[in-house]
Amino acid sequence: MLALNKSKGMYQKSKKLIISSIMIVIVSILIAAYTNKYTEYNIPIISFNLDSLSKTFLATFPLAKLAYSSNFKLTSSIQYTPKDRTKDAIYRKYIKDLSNYSKTGEDNYFKGKARFAVFDGVGGYIHQGYDCSIISSKFAKYLGEFNNGESCRLNDALTYAYKQVLSDPEVKAGATTATVCQINEQTGLMDVINLGDSWLGVLRGDKIVFETVKQEYYFNAPYQLAKVPGNNRGSISNTPNDAVESEFQLNKGDLVILSTDGMVDNWGNRKIEEWWSAKLATSEDLDSLNKKFVDEVTACSKDQKFMSSFVREYNMLTNSSYVGGKEDDITVLVVKVE
């Protein structure tokens, strides 16, 4: 009983200290705003960015992290299905052994403790004899090793990977899209950087409450990080500074979904929402669910009677009436937040 009373007393003291610290920070900001910036009788409107205030508070009072932390647990799963290239004449021409080709096709991924990414090599380079599974795999490697996988600015990580790829002699030429996220396991704040038409979405309950927006120059021509061959300076070539960076506050129970365009070119948001919200209500493990998900999307991509997102968009742009799935490499990395 004595130990319990002491614990309660320590909790109350810690609670009072944290509340007092927050009040001191807010009052200090208000005083500074009124006394240093304003004269006469102008009444300022002061707005607070809660994420920024939280970061400032935690940096000022490190011990408060113990009380502030929600201790988020991240469980991740990667599943993929490469497109069948064995019957494609252009691949047979330039790839010596297609039976031993990259297991993820031209897609690649990085799955760390709290940093996750998908990369989609641009298939058009094969017409010049360049295999884009190489550049996407190198981006995954270099992005993962930056800062030993520890928390960092994602633009710094992507820029490091980009510079390493440009100087890597194994990468002759090629291009890839990039979608990367990093999750703070104490606060649940997720940083995202996206370039091109791969995708990240957050499922909360039965709704996607956050998603990246694809970057394209025109239909099916995404922004891309490229190592352009010397004889083709007109190719699309972007840098990490062209990527869109964003933040999103995750809640326990959220599902973060990263995928290359092979998935979202077939399934739209509503179908993704319905599938995952129903399956997550079961007791099945995340790997099994993700495999079933990728298998079902893959089946749709090969179904000539299925109305894919890609074909629907093409029909709208061209006033056509085609039907069919879109075959492609499909890579899906999901992260369950608990």
N, C-alpha and C positions, 0 to 999 in steps of 0.2 A: 504493500500500500504506500509506503514511504517513497519507493522508487517511482510509482505511478504519479504521486503528487508532484514529485520533482519534475517529471517529464511534462506534466500539464503546465507547471509553472514556467518551464523553459519555453514551451510552445507559446504561452501567452506573452512572455517577454519578447520572443522573436517576432510574433505577430505585431505587437505594438511598435517595435523597432522598424519593421518594414513599412508599416503605415506612416509612421513619423517621417521616415526617409522620403517616401513618395511625396508627402505634403511639403517637405522642405524643398524638393526639386521643383515642384509646381509653383510654390510661392516665389522661389528665386527667379524662375522664368518670368513670372508676372511682374515682379519688381523691376527686373532688368528691362522688360519691354516698356514699362511706363516711365521709368526714370531716365533711361539712356537714349531712348529713341523719340520720345514724344514731349512736346512742349505745348504751352497754352492749354486748350481744353479738347483736343482731338481725342476721341475715344477709339482706340484700336480694336479691330476684330482679330482675335487670336485663335488659330486653329491648331490642332495637335494631330500629328501622324502617330497613331498608336504603336505601329511597328517600330518607328524610329525612336519614340519615347521609351519603349521597352528596351531597345538595344542600348540607349544612353544610360538608362537606369541600371541595367545589368553590368555595364562597363564601369559605372561609378561605384556600385556596391556589389562586388563579386560574390560575397557571401549570400546575397539575396537569391542567387541562382538555386540554392538548395530548396528554398520555399517556392520560388517561381516555377521551377522545372516540373513538367508533367511527365517526364520520362517516357517519351514516345518509343514504341517498339516497331521496327520495320522488318517485314517479312517480304522477300522478293522472289520472283520466278521469271525465268526466261524460256521462251519456246519459239521455234521458228520452223518454217518449211521453205526450202529453196525452190525456185522455179525450175522445171525440167528443161535443160538446155541441150540434151543429147541429140535432139532432132533439128536443132537450129544450125543451119549451114555456116553462118558467120562465126559462131562460137567454135564449131568443129574446125574451122579454118585456123583460128588463132590460139585455141586452147588445146594443148597436146593431149591431155588425159582428162576428159570431162568426167569420167567415172570417179576420179579422185579430186574433183573440184571442191571449192570452199563449201563447207557444210551449211553455211548460211547464205550461199549465193553471193550476190554483190552487196548484201546487207552485212552489218556488223554491229556489235554492242559492247558496252562496258557495264558490268554489274559489280559495284563495290559495296561498302558498308552503308554509306549514306549518299553516294554519288552514282548516278545512273545515266546511261546514254544509249541512243541508237543512231546508226549512220547508214545511209542508203547510197551506195555507189551509183553513179549515173551511167546507165547501160549504153548510151550512145557512143561512148568512147571505144567500144569493141569494134566499131566499123573502121577505126583507125589502127586497130591491133592492140589496144591497151585494155588490160583487165582491171576493172574498177573494184574487184574484191580486194585488191592489194591496198589501194589508198584508203578504203573504209576500214580495213583491219589495222592499218598503221595509225589512223586517227584514234581508234579505240585504245590502242596500246599507249600512245603518248598522252592522251587525255587522262587515262587511268593512273599513270605514274606521276603526274604533276603534283607537287607538294606532298608526295608519298600518300596520295589519296585522302589527305586531310582537308578540312574545310578551307575554302579559298574563294576568290572572285572567279566566277565561271568564265568571264571574258578572258581573264588571265590564263586559265587552263586551256581554253580553246585556242587562244593566240599562240601559246606554247606548242600545242599539238600541230597547229598550222605551220609554224616555222620549222618544226622538226620534220614534217612531211616534205616541205619544199626542199630540204637539204638531204633527204634520205635517198641514196642512190638506187634502192630497190623500187622506188616509186618513179617510174619513167614518165608517166602522165596519168591523168584521171581527175575525177571530181566526185564529191559526195555532199549530201545534206547532213545536218547535225541537229539533234535535239537532246539537250542535256538538262538534268535537274540535280539539285543537292538539297538534302533535307536536314534541318537542325533537329537532332534527336532530343534536345531539351525543350525547345519551344514549339516545334512543329512547323516553323516557317520554312517554306520551300522557295529556293531560288531556281529560276528557269532561264535558259538561253536557247533560242531556236533560230535556225537558218535553213530555209527551204520548205519542203512540203511533207516532211515527216511530222509526227503529231504527238502531243501530250495532252491528256485530259484527266480531270479529277472527278470520280464518281462519288457522290455523297447521297446515300439512300438509293433512290431510283433516278437521280438526275445528274447530268454532267454539269458541274457548277463552275468549272474553269477549263479552258482549253487554249492551246496556241492557235495562231492564225497562220495559214500557209503563205509563203512569199513566192510569188511567181512573176516572171516577166510577161508570160502569156500562158495559155493552157498547156499543161504538161511540160513547162520549161521553168523549173524551180531555181531559186537562188542556190548557189553551190560553191563550196570551197574547192578550188581547182589548182592543179599543177598542169598548166597548159603546155602542150608540145610546141616546140619552136616553129613548126610550120603551120600553126593554126592559132594565130593571135586573136581571131575574132570570136573565140569561144567564150561562153559565159564564165565569169570569174569574179567571185566575191571574196571579202575578207571577214574575219570575225566581227569587225566593227559594223558590218551590215546586219548582224544578227539582232533580234529583238530580245531584250532582257526584261524579266518580270518577277514579281514575288506573289506568293499566295499562302495564306495561313491555313494549314491543314488541321483537321479535327480527327480525333480517334474514330475509327470506323471508315474513314475515307479509303478509296482505292485509286492510286495513281497509275495511269496506263500510258506507257510510251510505245509507239509503234512506227514502223516505216510505212510509206504510203500504200504498200501492198494490202494492208488491212483496211485503212479508211477509204481507199479507192473502191472497196467493195461494200463495206458496211457503213451506214450512216449512224449518227448519234443515237437515234431512237432504238435501233436494233442493238447497239452496244449497251445502252442503258437497260433494256429489257433482259438481255442475256445475263449480264453480270449481277444485276440486282436480285434476280431469281436464284442464281447459282450460289451467291455468297450467303444466302439464307440457309444453305445446307451445311453439313459437317465435313464436306469433302475438302481435302487439302488443296492449297493454292497451286501447286505444280500440276496436279491432275486437272483442276479446273482450267488452267491456262492452256494445257495441251488440248483439251476438248474444244476450247474457244478457237485456237489456231486451226485445228482440224476442220471445224465447221466453216470458218472463213475461207479456208483453202478450197473446200468443196464448192462453196458458192463461186469462188473465182474461176472454177473450171466449168461451171454450169451455164450453158449458152441460153438458158431460159430465165436466168436470174437477172434482175435489174440492178446492176451495180451503181454505186455513187459516181464512178468515173464515167460510165456510159450515160447516166442521167445528165451529168453536167455537159458532156459532149453534145447530147441531143438539144439541150437548151441553147448552146452557143451556135449550133449549126442548123437548127430547126429540123433535126432528123428524128427518126423513130427506131433506132437500134435497140436491141436487147442483148444482154450477156454479161458474164462476169469478166473481170480483168485479171489475167494470170500475171503473177509477179512473185518475187521473193516476199515472204511475209515474216516479219519479226515482231514479237510482242513481249515487252518487259513490264510486268506489273509489280507494284509495291503496295502491300497492305499496311495501313497505319493503325497501330493499336496502342 
